[in-house]
Amino acid sequence: MIYSRIAGTGSGLPEKIVTNQDLEKIMDTSDEWIRGRTGIAERRVISNGESTTTLAEVACRKAMEAADVDPSQIDLLVMGTTTPDVVFPSSACLIQKKLGLPDCGAMDVNAACSGFMYALSIADKFIRCGEAKKVLVCGAETLTQLVNWERRDTAVLFGDGAGAVVLEASNEAGILSTHIHANGNYADLLRTDTGVSRGFGDMSHNDYKPEVEMKGNEVFKVAVRTLHRIVEETLGANDLQKSDLDWLIPHQANLRIISATARMLDMSMDNVVVTVDRHGNTSAASVPLALDEAVRDGRIRRGELMLLEAFGGGFTWGSALIRF
Ligand code: ACO
């Protein structure tokens, strides 16, 4: 039986930090409101030529270095992003060139905040069926480029970043199972109104404002309910109990959603990796960024059992149960 395991992790973050105090100067908000409702204190925002693919390149290089894998060994690149540099070529193709990967398959997966869970699930299947031995999986986003900085209800939430893992074939189970879902009936609760058919607006005009639109309160309620369901589905599929888990690595949208999932798992917050305070919601990048942080600082150790989960626009949601 062939399984996939995580051989190395990496991340890439913009240099510029935007604090809640910085936002207080440009919109009617407060550090107290943002921290209290979301847990966010600051976020990273791209500048000076940074983009989704420059952040992804850094994350992928670090993941390959940690895995001791050479670019020439990569068989497939799967990239979760909803903020590609351009419509096409795909971000995966642009990163493939930057990294000097061979002529392997390279694809973007757009599942909003669940993009990394989708990408990981696809990569795992390629390895399990013997089509690939080493796969680079990345989640990278620059959602700050899609928010209207005059809208306090959305602008305060998002940040930019990238996280990556190298998955490799193994005789022992690393990834025990992955689960992905979507329900397009909820499309209008969390969306953008820009694109090929809707138009991109005229970016040369100062009044051009691409926007993430979100009915935050309704998204919040569905997110909490849905994450409960997928946690139960994931444990049930592996015949495991909540108490078997060592770590929860959740999507970092809101500390209140993260705490609700931890409570449902009877898990102490000491066993939950939290980065939302410093990164904000980095969409598809948030889970691999959190994973990389906890692996590099030594919290997550080989052999431990971790549950990764995400929920986002679409709606989409996904999870993975992984023996690290
Ligand atoms: N500063 C100050 N006040 C604000 C701000 C702000 N930044 N934003 C909104 N408010 C005000 C509102 O205007 C409202 O005022 P009112 O009562 O006078 O009308 C009040 O605060 C409460 O607003 P709500 O929207 O009800 O606040 P809520 O407690 O729901 O928190 C939040 C909003 C943080 C967005 C929350 O709903 C949330 O986290 N939702 C889920 C987000 C999520 O999980 N997204 C999925 C992933 S994202 C992706 O896929 C791209």
Residues whose N, C-alpha, C, O or C-beta is under 5 A from the ligand:
A	BS01	ACO	D28 T29 S30 W33 R37 T38 A112 C113 R152 D153 V156 G216 N217 V219 F220 A223 A253 N254 S283 F311 G312 G313
